[in-house]
């Protein structure tokens, strides 16, 4: 091979490694007798990154924190799940505002979504909003998830990398995966949430300076004798959970600004809607398909069905 051909091959290899989601640093993790990937690692060194999203918007990341610059002050976010399948983002009535950022928690592992289907669903949702944050659940194949995120375009990002967003006065934090063995698939590429990763994220986040909402698959245990990794996060005003959720709640749910620091361990656990199908919680409560919106109104955190 000539020196010119070798140089070209090296450049091509470097480009493919940079683009391939499966090449992102991650380790194997054990949960009981199951194997998976440690999908919520927090790098010790904070990286800075800026991405032009088009339309006057820029995504800026500093370590675990992310900001979409160019959004209006009254922007809000929405949360849904592809856990049981894909459905388009509901279009509000004419003249009604649309969410600026949509968090999708649980990416079709249960539904068996493949890479093209997941990428297409995420990309279609991104056409109706400024940014889509994909947050893997324990049953998702991370090789498929990361490839699909790369295929979906620059307005779809990985919620294992972009972890804390400020949107319209709220801080929204992502917590991928779970540490529950039955939830981890046998193929060994599921998303494992380790206690050390949750603690590292908590240290980076520090004290909440705004109502803090955690978008997660796994709920906190609220049991000092048997804590879950989610329990490590401080100052949480509300948990939006795509996995098992026990608390009963009614829409709209209003949470005063004094709640997070005073009683974070008792913050409400809200079942995140699925995009395609209804879900039933053990409260019991029936959650209609769709999305849940996150607003801050006059200093009060407000969660609504949308």
Number of C-alpha atoms within 10 A of each C-alpha: 7 7 8 9 10 11 12 12 13 12 12 12 12 11 11 12 13 12 14 13 20 15 12 11 10 12 10 14 20 16 17 11 9 19 20 27 24 24 30 28 21 21 15 10 7 13 11 12 11 13 13 14 17 11 8 9 15 17 19 17 21 14 20 22 21 22 17 21 13 12 17 10 9 13 19 22 24 24 27 27 31 28 28 20 21 22 19 13 23 13 11 11 8 6 6 8 12 21 22 21 25 27 24 29 31 28 30 23 23 16 14 16 22 15 19 13 15 24 23 17 21 29 21 16 23 22 13 18 16 23 25 29 24 27 30 35 34 31 28 26 26 24 16 20 25 23 18 24 24 16 19 23 15 17 22 26 20 19 25 21 20 21 25 26 22 19 24 18 23 26 20 25 25 28 29 29 31 31 23 15 17 14 19 28 19 14 11 17 23 29 30 31 29 22 18 14 21 22 18 17 25 18 14 17 19 11 15 16 12 19 26 28 24 22 28 29 29 25 25 20 14 14 10 8 7 8 13 21 20 27 21 19 23 21 24 27 29 25 27 26 26 26 22 16 23 18 15 15 14 11 11 13 16 15 19 15 17 12 18 23 18 13 13 18 20 15 21 18 20 25 28 30 29 27 23 20 17 13 16 15 16 11 11 12 16 14 18 17 19 22 25 23 19 26 23 22 14 10 15 18 24 18 21 15 19 20
